[in-house]
Amino acid sequence: MIKALRVLVLMLVLSSMICTVADAQTVNSIYYRVFYDPMENTGLLEVRITISAENTAWFYIPIRVFGENVIFEYLGYNYTSGLRPLGVSYDEAEYLVEVQAQGMGDLILYFNVSNLLEQTGLTDYTLYLDTTGLEYLTRNITVEITLPGIFEQDTVRIRGDVEVSTIKSTNTTQLIIKGFGELISTLYIQFEEVTTTQPSQRVSWTPVLIIGVIAVVSAIFLFIYYFTRRKPGIVVEHIDYTRDQASILIIKALRDSGIKGLTQAEISKVTGLPKSSVSRRIRRLEEEGFVEVKRVGKYNYVFLTNKGLELAKKILGG
Protein backbone atom coordinates (compact mmCIF):
# COMPACT_ATOMS: atom_id res chain seq x y z
CA MET A 1 0.00 0.00 0.00
CA ILE A 2 2.80 2.42 0.97
CA LYS A 3 4.71 1.56 -2.20
CA ALA A 4 1.61 2.23 -4.32
CA LEU A 5 1.14 5.61 -2.63
CA ARG A 6 4.78 6.50 -3.33
CA VAL A 7 4.36 5.59 -6.99
CA LEU A 8 1.18 7.68 -7.19
CA VAL A 9 2.88 10.71 -5.61
CA LEU A 10 5.88 10.42 -7.94
CA MET A 11 3.57 10.16 -10.97
CA LEU A 12 1.69 13.29 -9.88
CA VAL A 13 4.96 15.18 -9.46
CA LEU A 14 6.22 14.11 -12.87
CA SER A 15 2.86 14.88 -14.47
CA SER A 16 2.93 18.40 -13.07
CA MET A 17 6.25 18.92 -14.83
CA ILE A 18 4.77 18.04 -18.23
CA CYS A 19 2.16 20.80 -18.40
CA THR A 20 -1.03 20.68 -20.41
CA VAL A 21 -1.36 20.45 -24.17
CA ALA A 22 -0.38 23.75 -25.82
CA ASP A 23 -2.98 26.02 -27.39
CA ALA A 24 -3.24 29.46 -29.02
CA GLN A 25 -1.67 31.00 -25.94
CA THR A 26 1.63 29.22 -26.56
CA VAL A 27 1.63 28.82 -30.36
CA ASN A 28 1.90 32.34 -31.76
CA SER A 29 1.80 31.31 -35.42
CA ILE A 30 2.24 28.43 -37.87
CA TYR A 31 3.75 29.06 -41.32
CA TYR A 32 3.59 26.36 -44.02
CA ARG A 33 6.07 27.12 -46.80
CA VAL A 34 6.15 24.88 -49.89
CA PHE A 35 8.45 24.83 -52.92
CA TYR A 36 6.68 22.55 -55.38
CA ASP A 37 7.19 21.49 -59.00
CA PRO A 38 3.92 20.21 -60.53
CA MET A 39 5.71 18.66 -63.53
CA GLU A 40 7.98 16.58 -61.30
CA ASN A 41 5.20 16.11 -58.71
CA THR A 42 7.58 16.74 -55.85
CA GLY A 43 8.66 19.51 -53.52
CA LEU A 44 9.88 20.57 -50.10
CA LEU A 45 7.63 21.58 -47.19
CA GLU A 46 8.86 23.71 -44.30
CA VAL A 47 6.59 24.12 -41.27
CA ARG A 48 7.68 26.93 -38.93
CA ILE A 49 5.96 26.99 -35.52
CA THR A 50 6.56 30.08 -33.36
CA ILE A 51 6.31 29.00 -29.72
CA SER A 52 6.12 30.98 -26.50
CA ALA A 53 5.96 28.58 -23.54
CA GLU A 54 7.23 29.56 -20.10
CA ASN A 55 6.79 25.99 -18.88
CA THR A 56 7.33 22.67 -20.63
CA ALA A 57 4.33 21.96 -22.87
CA TRP A 58 3.12 19.37 -25.37
CA PHE A 59 2.44 20.43 -28.95
CA TYR A 60 0.51 18.31 -31.47
CA ILE A 61 0.99 19.83 -34.94
CA PRO A 62 -1.14 18.40 -37.79
CA ILE A 63 0.75 18.39 -41.09
CA ARG A 64 -2.05 17.35 -43.46
CA VAL A 65 -3.74 20.65 -44.32
CA PHE A 66 -3.66 19.75 -48.02
CA GLY A 67 -5.53 17.07 -49.97
CA GLU A 68 -5.95 13.46 -48.85
CA ASN A 69 -3.61 12.11 -51.54
CA VAL A 70 -0.61 14.22 -50.49
CA ILE A 71 2.40 12.15 -49.37
CA PHE A 72 4.82 13.43 -46.72
CA GLU A 73 8.32 12.19 -45.92
CA TYR A 74 9.71 13.53 -42.63
CA LEU A 75 13.30 14.77 -42.94
CA GLY A 76 14.04 16.31 -39.55
CA TYR A 77 13.84 19.55 -37.62
CA ASN A 78 15.71 22.68 -36.63
CA TYR A 79 15.08 25.38 -34.03
CA THR A 80 16.13 28.90 -33.11
CA SER A 81 17.87 30.00 -29.94
CA GLY A 82 15.59 30.57 -26.99
CA LEU A 83 13.56 27.42 -27.66
CA ARG A 84 14.39 24.13 -25.95
CA PRO A 85 12.78 21.10 -27.65
CA LEU A 86 12.93 18.05 -25.37
CA GLY A 87 11.53 15.63 -27.92
CA VAL A 88 10.22 15.71 -31.50
CA SER A 89 8.54 12.75 -33.22
CA TYR A 90 6.37 12.26 -36.31
CA ASP A 91 3.40 9.90 -36.52
CA GLU A 92 3.20 8.81 -40.18
CA ALA A 93 -0.22 7.20 -39.74
CA GLU A 94 -1.83 10.31 -38.23
CA TYR A 95 0.29 12.91 -40.09
CA LEU A 96 0.95 14.46 -36.70
CA VAL A 97 4.12 15.93 -35.20
CA GLU A 98 4.40 15.56 -31.43
CA VAL A 99 6.67 18.09 -29.73
CA GLN A 100 7.66 18.68 -26.14
CA ALA A 101 9.34 22.05 -25.71
CA GLN A 102 9.91 25.05 -23.48
CA GLY A 103 10.97 28.64 -24.16
CA MET A 104 10.45 31.19 -26.91
CA GLY A 105 11.52 30.67 -30.52
CA ASP A 106 10.79 28.85 -33.76
CA LEU A 107 10.67 25.11 -34.38
CA ILE A 108 11.16 24.32 -38.09
CA LEU A 109 10.07 20.94 -39.49
CA TYR A 110 11.16 19.66 -42.93
CA PHE A 111 9.31 17.26 -45.24
CA ASN A 112 9.54 15.99 -48.78
CA VAL A 113 6.07 16.29 -50.33
CA SER A 114 4.39 14.84 -53.42
CA ASN A 115 0.87 14.85 -54.93
CA LEU A 116 0.31 18.37 -53.59
CA LEU A 117 -1.63 19.39 -56.73
CA GLU A 118 -4.09 17.21 -58.61
CA GLN A 119 -3.49 17.36 -62.36
CA THR A 120 -6.79 17.83 -64.23
CA GLY A 121 -5.37 18.58 -67.69
CA LEU A 122 -2.12 18.91 -69.59
CA THR A 123 -1.22 22.14 -67.76
CA ASP A 124 -4.18 22.42 -65.34
CA TYR A 125 -3.92 21.64 -61.62
CA THR A 126 -6.25 21.77 -58.62
CA LEU A 127 -5.13 22.88 -55.17
CA TYR A 128 -7.06 21.87 -52.06
CA LEU A 129 -6.35 23.42 -48.65
CA ASP A 130 -8.17 23.19 -45.32
CA THR A 131 -6.86 25.01 -42.21
CA THR A 132 -10.06 24.93 -40.14
CA GLY A 133 -8.64 22.24 -37.87
CA LEU A 134 -5.88 24.57 -36.62
CA GLU A 135 -8.11 27.20 -34.99
CA TYR A 136 -7.71 25.60 -31.56
CA LEU A 137 -3.92 25.66 -31.81
CA THR A 138 -2.98 29.15 -33.02
CA ARG A 139 -4.43 32.53 -33.96
CA ASN A 140 -2.23 33.02 -37.02
CA ILE A 141 -1.91 30.59 -39.91
CA THR A 142 -0.20 31.23 -43.26
CA VAL A 143 0.40 28.88 -46.20
CA GLU A 144 2.87 29.96 -48.89
CA ILE A 145 3.21 27.89 -52.06
CA THR A 146 5.90 28.72 -54.62
CA LEU A 147 5.55 27.20 -58.11
CA PRO A 148 8.03 27.44 -61.00
CA GLY A 149 6.54 29.24 -63.99
CA ILE A 150 3.65 31.67 -64.44
CA PHE A 151 0.30 30.31 -63.25
CA GLU A 152 -3.17 31.82 -63.48
CA GLN A 153 -6.10 31.11 -61.15
CA ASP A 154 -9.20 30.11 -63.05
CA THR A 155 -11.59 29.20 -60.24
CA VAL A 156 -11.38 29.76 -56.49
CA ARG A 157 -13.89 28.45 -53.95
CA ILE A 158 -13.49 29.62 -50.38
CA ARG A 159 -15.27 28.68 -47.19
CA GLY A 160 -14.44 30.46 -43.96
CA ASP A 161 -12.20 33.44 -43.29
CA VAL A 162 -9.44 32.94 -45.87
CA GLU A 163 -7.46 35.57 -47.80
CA VAL A 164 -5.65 34.61 -51.01
CA SER A 165 -3.01 36.68 -52.80
CA THR A 166 -0.75 35.93 -55.78
CA ILE A 167 2.75 37.25 -56.43
CA LYS A 168 4.30 36.65 -59.86
CA SER A 169 7.92 37.12 -60.83
CA THR A 170 9.79 36.31 -64.01
CA ASN A 171 10.03 32.57 -63.37
CA THR A 172 7.80 31.79 -60.37
CA THR A 173 4.29 32.17 -59.02
CA GLN A 174 3.71 32.48 -55.30
CA LEU A 175 0.37 31.83 -53.62
CA ILE A 176 -0.12 33.18 -50.11
CA ILE A 177 -3.15 31.98 -48.13
CA LYS A 178 -3.92 33.41 -44.69
CA GLY A 179 -6.67 32.55 -42.21
CA PHE A 180 -8.80 29.57 -41.25
CA GLY A 181 -11.04 27.92 -43.79
CA GLU A 182 -11.24 25.74 -46.89
CA LEU A 183 -9.95 26.63 -50.35
CA ILE A 184 -10.22 24.91 -53.73
CA SER A 185 -8.34 26.62 -56.56
CA THR A 186 -7.78 25.67 -60.20
CA LEU A 187 -4.39 26.73 -61.58
CA TYR A 188 -3.08 26.61 -65.12
CA ILE A 189 0.20 27.59 -66.77
CA GLN A 190 -0.11 30.73 -68.89
CA PHE A 191 1.95 30.53 -72.10
CA GLU A 192 2.38 33.63 -74.24
CA GLU A 193 2.52 33.71 -78.02
CA VAL A 194 4.78 36.18 -79.80
CA THR A 195 3.98 37.43 -83.34
CA THR A 196 6.52 38.11 -86.09
CA THR A 197 6.49 41.08 -88.53
CA GLN A 198 3.74 39.27 -90.45
CA PRO A 199 0.64 39.53 -88.20
CA SER A 200 -1.02 36.56 -89.89
CA GLN A 201 1.72 34.19 -88.76
CA ARG A 202 2.19 33.32 -85.08
CA VAL A 203 5.16 31.56 -83.57
CA SER A 204 4.45 29.31 -80.58
CA TRP A 205 6.99 29.70 -77.83
CA THR A 206 5.57 26.81 -75.81
CA PRO A 207 8.51 24.38 -76.30
CA VAL A 208 11.05 27.10 -75.46
CA LEU A 209 9.13 28.12 -72.32
CA ILE A 210 8.77 24.52 -71.17
CA ILE A 211 12.50 23.90 -71.55
CA GLY A 212 13.26 27.15 -69.70
CA VAL A 213 10.87 26.26 -66.86
CA ILE A 214 12.37 22.77 -66.51
CA ALA A 215 15.89 24.24 -66.37
CA VAL A 216 14.92 26.78 -63.70
CA VAL A 217 13.03 24.18 -61.65
CA SER A 218 15.97 21.76 -61.77
CA ALA A 219 18.33 24.46 -60.53
CA ILE A 220 15.97 25.45 -57.71
CA PHE A 221 15.45 21.91 -56.47
CA LEU A 222 19.11 21.00 -56.71
CA PHE A 223 19.80 23.99 -54.46
CA ILE A 224 16.99 23.03 -52.06
CA TYR A 225 18.16 19.41 -51.95
CA TYR A 226 21.76 20.41 -51.28
CA PHE A 227 20.69 22.93 -48.65
CA THR A 228 18.48 20.52 -46.71
CA ARG A 229 21.00 17.68 -46.83
CA ARG A 230 24.03 19.79 -45.87
CA LYS A 231 22.57 22.32 -43.46
CA PRO A 232 24.32 21.54 -40.14
CA GLY A 233 21.46 22.76 -37.95
CA ILE A 234 18.98 20.13 -39.12
CA VAL A 235 18.66 17.37 -36.57
CA VAL A 236 17.35 13.92 -37.33
CA GLU A 237 14.66 13.03 -34.82
CA HIS A 238 16.25 12.66 -31.39
CA ILE A 239 14.91 12.17 -27.88
CA ASP A 240 16.88 13.09 -24.76
CA TYR A 241 15.65 10.37 -22.43
CA THR A 242 17.04 12.13 -19.35
CA ARG A 243 14.70 15.08 -20.00
CA ASP A 244 11.81 13.65 -21.96
CA GLN A 245 9.12 13.26 -19.31
CA ALA A 246 7.13 10.66 -21.27
CA SER A 247 10.20 8.43 -21.53
CA ILE A 248 10.97 8.92 -17.83
CA LEU A 249 7.46 7.79 -16.88
CA ILE A 250 7.73 4.71 -19.12
CA ILE A 251 11.19 3.74 -17.82
CA LYS A 252 10.03 4.14 -14.20
CA ALA A 253 6.94 2.00 -14.82
CA LEU A 254 9.06 -0.76 -16.39
CA ARG A 255 11.61 -0.63 -13.57
CA ASP A 256 8.86 -0.90 -10.95
CA SER A 257 7.35 -3.88 -12.80
CA GLY A 258 10.56 -5.85 -12.34
CA ILE A 259 10.80 -9.19 -14.11
CA LYS A 260 7.05 -9.24 -14.82
CA GLY A 261 7.24 -6.56 -17.49
CA LEU A 262 4.25 -4.62 -18.83
CA THR A 263 2.18 -4.57 -21.98
CA GLN A 264 1.93 -1.27 -23.84
CA ALA A 265 -1.70 -0.96 -22.72
CA GLU A 266 -0.61 -1.39 -19.09
CA ILE A 267 2.14 1.20 -19.55
CA SER A 268 -0.40 3.65 -20.96
CA LYS A 269 -2.70 3.00 -17.97
CA VAL A 270 0.07 3.35 -15.36
CA THR A 271 1.66 6.48 -16.85
CA GLY A 272 -1.48 8.19 -18.13
CA LEU A 273 0.17 8.72 -21.53
CA PRO A 274 -1.70 8.29 -24.83
CA LYS A 275 -1.23 4.88 -26.45
CA SER A 276 0.27 6.50 -29.55
CA SER A 277 2.94 8.24 -27.42
CA VAL A 278 3.75 5.00 -25.59
CA SER A 279 4.03 3.08 -28.87
CA ARG A 280 6.46 5.63 -30.39
CA ARG A 281 8.64 5.77 -27.27
CA ILE A 282 8.77 1.98 -26.93
CA ARG A 283 9.79 1.67 -30.59
CA ARG A 284 12.64 4.16 -30.12
CA LEU A 285 13.75 2.63 -26.81
CA GLU A 286 13.81 -0.82 -28.43
CA GLU A 287 15.80 0.45 -31.42
CA GLU A 288 18.43 1.88 -29.06
CA GLY A 289 18.60 -1.26 -26.93
CA PHE A 290 17.01 0.07 -23.72
CA VAL A 291 14.01 -2.28 -23.80
CA GLU A 292 13.08 -5.60 -25.37
CA VAL A 293 9.65 -6.87 -26.35
CA LYS A 294 8.82 -10.53 -25.69
CA ARG A 295 5.76 -12.60 -26.57
CA VAL A 296 4.21 -14.09 -23.42
CA GLY A 297 1.08 -16.08 -24.14
CA LYS A 298 -1.30 -13.89 -26.12
CA TYR A 299 0.42 -10.59 -25.33
CA ASN A 300 3.67 -8.72 -26.01
CA TYR A 301 5.42 -7.65 -22.81
CA VAL A 302 8.05 -4.90 -22.56
CA PHE A 303 11.10 -5.36 -20.30
CA LEU A 304 14.09 -3.17 -19.49
CA THR A 305 17.41 -4.52 -20.74
CA ASN A 306 20.63 -4.18 -18.76
CA LYS A 307 21.31 -1.04 -20.74
CA GLY A 308 17.82 0.18 -19.85
CA LEU A 309 18.41 -0.54 -16.14
CA GLU A 310 21.56 1.57 -16.29
CA LEU A 311 19.55 4.38 -17.89
CA ALA A 312 16.90 4.01 -15.16
CA LYS A 313 19.58 4.37 -12.45
CA LYS A 314 20.90 7.48 -14.19
CA ILE A 315 17.47 9.06 -14.49
CA LEU A 316 15.71 7.88 -11.33
CA GLY A 317 18.59 7.04 -9.03
CA GLY A 318 18.67 4.02 -6.75
Secondary structure as UniProt FT lines:
FT   HELIX           2..18
FT   TURN            24..26
FT   STRAND          27..37
FT   TURN            38..41
FT   STRAND          42..62
FT   TURN            68..69
FT   STRAND          71..79
FT   TURN            81..82
FT   STRAND          83..91
FT   TURN            92..95
FT   STRAND          96..114
FT   STRAND          117..119
FT   STRAND          124..130
FT   HELIX           132..134
FT   TURN            135..137
FT   STRAND          141..148
FT   STRAND          151..168
FT   STRAND          172..189
FT   STRAND          193..195
FT   TURN            199..200
FT   STRAND          202..204
FT   HELIX           206..230
FT   TURN            232..233
FT   TURN            241..243
FT   HELIX           245..257
FT   HELIX           258..260
FT   HELIX           264..271
FT   HELIX           275..287
FT   TURN            288..289
FT   STRAND          291..296
FT   TURN            297..298
FT   STRAND          299..304
FT   HELIX           306..316
//
